Each structure stands twice: as structure tokens, then as C-alpha cells.
């Protein structure tokens, strides 16, 4: 599947962008295969790459690292270890791995046939997951875990409101909250998605097109409001959620709520406002935080293999059709995740 170049190096297929823009800026190219030089790295032959909303933002707005063009997108990957550095102890060639790394600019991304990953970041793939579902999972699992447990300190018997529960982050957040023993309400756009979120363990599905959010939440919580809320949608939803919170509750958002937020009611309720950006350890080079994210994946593995945590993949595309996957994500309303496949 890869050819040798004149200098003896191998090439691989990858999806590259040379400037920000519409999905059409994503082009299939031949790139040099990454070379294993760092002693703690593993070379992974990728089988699949998850597609996340952040990929479409980097594509349309520009890369998040200096000198990041040309860029290979894709933070999520799953594949087979092909070679390991001298200092690697956790993996050997042939091991199946999943990870979240790269994709924010420059050549380190997973819309490609091969990737280099530090052994501390990669984790052994859950044995019950195929590569497609494993590639769909890391970024959303880490985001949901950090938001619910690290930011919002979610505990057993708490009430939690998860916005867009049928989406990528939402559908795993519902399951993680249920596994922690919390009661879950979630917002959906219609009956089909309501059925889906109930199957994941949501107790209450609020159709945001037909129901008033605050009224619905207050009815569900007997006037108390929710202990924890997770906004995965943006400023309008963040604002609307403040009056649905219990006093002393935790409201976490994975997006920028924008400059026009009136925090008076949040202050009167003594809310703790949390921001969750799972990319921070990559952007700021925080090795301990990266290791914590690896630990999150390791802990989720047991739940996945026990059948308590499922990853929903709506659709797969071959690598060459990455632009189509981006178009579909940007239309919104995808259930679960989209994945690119290399084989």
C-alpha cells in the first residue's frame, strides 16, 4: 500500500490541508511515512481515525500550532503497533492501540496510514471494540470524563443535564454519568433521538424544539434544578441552562460561551462555572495531564469490555472521502460519531 521514494524512504497516503477553508481544502496526498526516532515513541499503522467537530474548526479557521501548514487533521486514532523505540516497555509490534494525539496542525494527525505516538499516550485497545469504534472514542470519552468528574465532581445520586445527548460527547457522557450512579436528563431534537438516549440510560429526554428547558428541568427535579449540567452546544444553550441549575451546582461547557453572558443569576445561585478543553495538555505541553488522559482511556476499557459502555458510530468513510465526513458533521444532528477507515 505504500511506495518507496528515490531516497529509500517510504510514503503513505494522508489527507492534507495547505490553507483554511471549506471541506474541499482536504486533499489526498502521498506524504513521507513518519520515521521512528524518539526512543519512547511507537509507530502505529492506523486502521481508522475518528472525525470530531474540532477537526472541522481547525480546517475552517486555521491550525492551532505555529508553522502548522501543511496539516494532517485527526486527533483520534486506532491501529496496530508496527515498530517501537528502544525505551518502549508497554507495547510490542502487533499490539492493537487507541489514542488521542495530534491533528491540530503540522504533520502529526491521524487522517493518514501511519502515526507516531509517545507510549505514555497510547493505550491498549479494548478487546471487544473493533478499530472503527476504538477510533471513534478517545476524544469524546476524555472530554466527557474530564467535564463530569474532574470539573463538575459528579457523584452518585446527583442529577445531571447533558445537552445534545445523542451527539458524540453527549452519548458517552450519559453512559459515564449513569455508571457513576447519577440520574440523567438530556436534550434531544426529536423522538428517534429520545429513544436512542433512553437506551443509553437517560431517565428523561427533553425535546428542546417543543419544551421549555427550565420548566422541564424544574418539573423533573421537583423545583430544585440540576446539580450538574454539561453544555456541548454553545452560548445560547449555556445562557439558557443557568436558571435550570440547582444552587451551588456545577455548570461545565466545552465551548466558549462568548462575551455577552450576564452572570448575575449564576452568581446568585453560587454556581461553579467550569471550562473543559481536552486539547489543553496537547496545546500547552503538559505531560502529567496527558498521562491522566491515558489513564481515563485505560479505566474506560474495563467498562467497554464489560459491555457497560458503548460507542455509537453513525457512518464510516474511506480516508479519501474525509471532506464528505466534514460536510456531514457541519450539517449537525449526527448521532454518535463518524469515522474514516484506511483499509
N, C-alpha and C positions, 0 to 999 in steps of 0.2 A: 504493500500500500504506500510505501514511501520510496523515493528515488535517491540515488547518490548524486551529489553535485560534483563539479570538476575538482573541488578541493578535498573531496573524500568525505565531506560531511553529509549527513542525511537530511532530507527535507520532509516536511509534514504538511498536511492540509490544515489551514486555520481560517477563521473569519476575522478579517482585519478592517479597522476604520482609520482613515487618514485625516478626517475632519469631522466636526459635529454635524448632525443633520437628521434627515428623515431616515427610515429604515433602509432605504436604497444605498446609504453610505457603507453598509456592511457588505464586504466583498470576500468571496472565497479566493485565497491565495496559497501559494507554496511558500512556507517560511522555513528557516533552518530549525531543525529539531533542537530543543534545549539540550545543553551538554552538562552532564553531572560533574560539577567542580567542587562544590562545598561538601565537606565530609559528613554533615548532618542532614543532607538532602536525600530525597528519594525521587527517582524518575518514574512517573506514572503514565502508562498507556491508557488514555481516557476512553471509556466506553460511552459516557453520557455526561451532559452538562445541564444543570438547572438554569432556567431563564427566570429572572426576577425583575420587578419594576425598576430597581436601581440600575439594571443594565440599560433600560430604555432611557433613563435620565442621563446617564453618562454619555450614551450615544447622541442624545439630542442637545445636551447642554455643554458637553466637553468633559475631558478627563479630570480626575481628582488628584493627580500627582504631577510634579514638574516634568517637563520634557516627555509627556506621555503619549505622543503620536510617533509612529502608528501604534494603535492599541488593539489588543485582543481582549474582548469582553468576557464576562462569565466568572462569577465568584464561586459557584458551586460545581464540584466535580466528583466523579466516581470512576474508578478503573482498577487496573492491575499493576502492581509494582513491577517494573522492568529491570531496574538496577538500583543499588543503594550505595551511599557514600561510606567511607571507611569507618566512620564513627557511629553509624546507624546500628541500633541494637533491637529496635521494636519491630522491624519489618525485614522481610527477605523477598527476593524475586518470586512472583507468583501470588503474593498476598493481595487480597481484594480490599480496597480502601475507599473512604469517602472523606470529604473535607470542604472547607470554605476558605479560599485563598485566591488573591489576585483579582483581575477583572476591572480594576479602577483606573487603568492607564498603563501604557507600556506593553511589553510582550507577555507579561505574566497573566494569562487569562485562560479560561477553560473551554472557549469555543475553538478547540484545536484537538489534534490527535494525541498530543503529549503535553505533560506539565511537570514542572519541578516543584516539589513541596518539602518544606522542612519536616523532619519526622515528628516534631512536637505538635504540629498542626494536624497531620493526617491521623485518622483513626481506622481501626479495623471495621469494615463494612458489616452491618448486621447480617447474619447468615440467612435470615428469612426475606431479605429485600433483594430484588434484582437491581442491576446497575441503574436502570431508569429511575426507580423510586428512591434509590440511595442518593442519586444526583439531585433529586428534587428537594431534598430535606434539609441540608445543613443550615443555610442562611435563615430559613423560616423557623427552624427549631431553636436556634441560638437566640434569634430576636424575641420569640415568644417566651422562652425561658428567662432571659435577662429582664424582659419587661415585667413579667408576672412575679418572679421570685426575687431577683436582685433589686429591681427598682421598687416594686409595689409590695414586697414582702407578703405575698398571698399565703394565707393559712387555711387549714381545714375549716369548713363550715362558713367561710366568708361568702358574700355574694359578689359576683364579678360580671361586668358588662363588657363583652368583646364585640367591637364593631366589625362589620363585614366578616361574619363568622364562616362564610363559605369560601373565602379567599385563601391565598397561600399562607399568610401568617395566621389569620383567623382560625382556619380549620385545625391547625395543630395547637393553637392557644386554648381552644375549647377543650381539647383532649388533655393537655398538661394540667389545666385548672381542675378538671374532673379527677385526674389521677392524684391531685393534691387534696381532694376531698372538698373542693369548693362547689358552690351552686352557680350555674352559668346561665346568663341571658345573653342573647346576641341579636344583632340586627341583620336582616336579610331583605332582598328586593322582591321576593315572591314565594309562592307555595312550594315550588320544587326545591328551592334552596332551604326553605324551612324544614322540609323532610330530611334533607341532607344533614343539616346541623343537629337535628334531633337524633339522627343515627350516630352522631359523634359524641352524644352525651349532653347536649344543651337542653336545659329544662324549659326554657322559654325563648321563642323566636319572635322578634318584633319586626313586623313589616314596616320599614321606615317610610314607604310610599303611602301607606294608608293609616298609620297610627302615630299619635303624638308620643315622642320618645320619653319625655319626662313623666307624662301621665302613665304610660305603660310600665315604666320602671317603678314608679311610686306604688302602683297597684300591686306589682309583683313583690315588692319589699315591704308592703303594709305601711307606706309613707316614710320609710326610713332613708331610702336611697341606697345605692350600691357601695360596698366597701372599696371596690377596685374597679377601674374602667381602663380599657385599652383602646386608644384611638389609632386606627390604621388607615384613616381616610383623609384627614386634613382639617384646616382651620374651622370650617363651618361646623363640622361634627364635634371638634374639640370644644368649641363655644357652647354648643347645644347640650353637651354632656355635663358641664359644670353644675347646673341646677338638678341633675339626676343623681348627684353624688351624696353619700352619707357624710355627715360632719366627721371630720378627721380622716376622710378617705384618701385614697391614692389614685390620682389620675395620671396615666402614662401615655405619651404619644410617641409614635415612631417617625413623625414628620415635624416640620417647622410650623408651629401654629400661627405664624405671621405676626405683624406688628400691631394689629388692630384688636387685641384681646383686652377686654375690660375684666381685670382680675378681682373686682370688688367682691362679687359673690363667692369666688374661690377663697378669698381671704376670710370672709365672714364664716365660711364653713371650715376654716382651718385645714384646707386641702394641702396635701403634699403633691406638687406637680413634678413629674419625672419625665426625662427625655431618654429615649432608647435608640441609640445608633450603634448597631453591632459592628459597623465598619471602623469605629474609633481605634481599636487595637492595631488594625492594619495601617490606618492613616497616620497614627501617632507613634508607631513602632513601640508597642507596649507588650513585651514578651510574656509577662505574667498573665495579662488579660487574654492573650491568645491561648495560653495553656488552659485557662479557665474555660474558654470556649471549646477547646478539645475535650475537656472533662464533661462538659454538657452533652456533647455527642456520645461520649462513652456511656454516660448514665442513661441516655435515651435508648441506646442499643438494647438494653435488657427489656425495656417496655415494648420496643418494636418486636423483638424476638418472642416475647410472651404473648403477642397479639393484642396488647393493650393500647398501642399507638399506631395508627395507620396514616400513610401518606397518600393523598389522592392526586393522581396525575390525570389531568383532563385530556391532554393530547401530546403526542411526540412529533418531532420534525427531524428529518435528516439534517446534519450540520449545514449543508449548502443552503438550506431554507431558513436560516436564522432570521432573516428580515421578516418572513411571514409570522414567525412567533412573536416578534416585536410588535407587529401590527395588531395582532390579536390581543396582546397584553394592554396595548394603548387604547383599545376599544373598551376595556374594563369588563367587569362581570364574568371573568373566567373563574370557574370553580377549581379550587386547588391549584395545581401547578402545571407549567409547560416545560418540556424537556427536549434538548437536542441529543441526537444519537450519532455515534461515529461509525458504526458498522453497517 
